Amino acid sequence: MLMDHRRCGCREARALALEPSLENKENFDRIPDLEFNPLRAKIVQAFFDKRNLREASEGLVDEINFEDFLTIMSNFRPIEMNMDEEQLDRFRKQKLKFLFHMYDSDRDGKITLQEYRKVVQELLSGNPHLDKESVRSIADGAMMEAASICMGQMEPDQVYEGITYDDFLKIWEGIDIETKMHVRFLTMEPIAPCH
């Protein structure tokens, strides 16, 4: 069960540090703030994707520990004001790599039209004014735009296989992901030291 760290007392803090608990997907599915998020399943899966846990292998893990949780949450930290250009670039690419992994659901290194259609469908699922065909058209149009950004003018018989990570970086160029993809944490009073 995810802990409410505001109520974490000395005994719980010691236990967490000495013997980290493991979290599974079912625990994340019960987070109320994700209940109405159309990308909820993708967000939860991202916490268990080995690529996001900075492991060389692919696939999913069944459980994560507190350190893994913090690793994933680091993708949502806000910009630090004292970052130089190199740090900002690395920070931006880390966030975009995380997003790319969310959309590349089959983990083949590219976001295909089918994967992109699924994301657009999930994002627009709550809109009662859009039918399935309209959503499909929106996704297809966005993928055509991605192809033109990444490949330039395409020949009529040329097929765009999907968005690679390098293409993804090009598409997001000029978009301020650094300030849009973050979690605002409440300022909390320091916890008294444990003795």
N, C-alpha and C positions, 0 to 999 in steps of 0.2 A: 504494500500500500504506500502511495506517495505520502511523505511526511509533510506536515505543516511546520516549516522551519521556524516560524514565529513562536511556536509553542514548544519547540524542542528544548528540553531541559538538559541539565548536565549529564544525567545518566544516559539519556538517549544520544546525546552528542558523542559521549565516549563509546557507546555501543556502535554507532555509525562509523566512527573512525577506526575502531578495532575490528569490527566484523560487518562490513557493508552489506546491506540488504540488497536483494535482487528484485528488480521490477520486471513485470511482464506486460504484454500488450493489453491484456484485459484491465489492468490497473489504469493504464492511460486512457482507455475507452470510457472510463468513468469520470474523467475530468470535466466538470460542468462548463468551463469556458470554451471547450472544444465542441460541445454538444451540437451547436448550430453552424459550425464552420464547415463549408462545403468540401474543404480539402482535409477534413479530419483524418480519414483513413491514411492519406499520404503523409500527413504530419506524424501520426503515430508510427507508421512504418519507418519513417526516416530515423527515428530514435533507435531502431533495431537493425539498420542497414550497416553492414560491416564497413562499407566505403566511408561512411560518415564517422565511424569510430576510429578512423585513421589506421585501419588494418589493411594489409595488402590484399587480403582475400576478398572474394565477393560473396554475396548471399546475405542471409539474415541470421541474427542470433535470437534465441528464445527469450533471454533475459539480459538485462543490463544492470550494472551496479551504479553506485552514486558517482563514481569517477566518470563512467560512460555518460551518465546523465549530464554532468557538468561539461563534458566535451561537446555534446550536442548543443547545449544551451549557449556555449561560447559563440555559436554562429549567430546568436540573436543579441549579442551585447552591442551597445551603442558606440559610436566613434569616440575615441579619446582625443581631446583637443590638442595634445602635444604630439600626435602622430606625424611623421614626415611622409613625403610622397611614396617612398618605397613601402613603408608600413601600411599606408592607406591602400596601395595597390594590392598588397598581399591580403589585407583584410577584406577588400572587395571581392577578390578572386575566391577566397574561402567561402564567403556567403553565396556567391554564384555557383560554386561547385556543389554546395549543399542543395541549392534549388534544382540544379541540373539533375542530381541524383534522385530528387523527389519525382521529377517528371519522367526520367528514364526508368520506368518501372520494370522492364525486363532485363535491365543491367547490361545492355549490349554496347553501351558507349554512344548511343544516339537516341534522340527523341523522334520517334516515327510519327507519321500522320495519325495513325490509330491512337498512339499514346497521347498526342496533343489533343485529338478530338475528345478523348476521355476526360482530360483535365478541363477543357472548355465546358464540356457537358456538366462536370461536377460544379464548376464555378457558377454556371448559369442555371443550375437545376432549380433554384428557388424562384426564378422569374416565370410567372404564369403566362406572360405574353409571348414567350418564345417556344415554338414547337421544335421537335427533334431535327427537322430539316433545316430550320434557321440556325440552330446551334452548329450543325454540321457545316453549313455555309460559312459561318463566322470562323470556325476552326480551319477550314480549307483556305479561306482568304488570308488568315494570319500565317499559315504555313507557306503560302505562295509569296507573301511579303518577306518571310524569313529566307526563303530560297533566293529571292532577288537581292537581299542584303548580302547574303553569303556567297552567292555564285554569280551575281550579275545577271546579264541577259542570258536566258537559257534557250537552247534550241527546242523546237516543237517536240522532238522525239527524246529529249533528255529528261531523265527522271531524277528527282531530288530524293535521295535515300532517307534523309532525316537530319535533324539538328545535332551536330557534334558539339563537344564542349567548346572548341574554338569558335564555332558558329554562334553558340550561345553567348560567348563573351562579346562578339561583334554586335549581336542583336541588342544586348543590354548596354552597349556603349552610350554614354551620355545620360543614362537614367540613374538617378540618385538612389541606388539600392542601399547604400550605407546608412541612410537615415530612415528608409522605409521599412527595412527588415530588421527590427529590433524589438525587444521586450522591455518595457519600462518597469523596473523593479521598485517597489515601495521602499522608501527610506525607513529603516527600522532602527530602533534603539539597540545599542550594543548589548549583547548578552553578558551577564556577569561571568567572570572566569570560574571554571569548575575547580573545586579543591578536593 
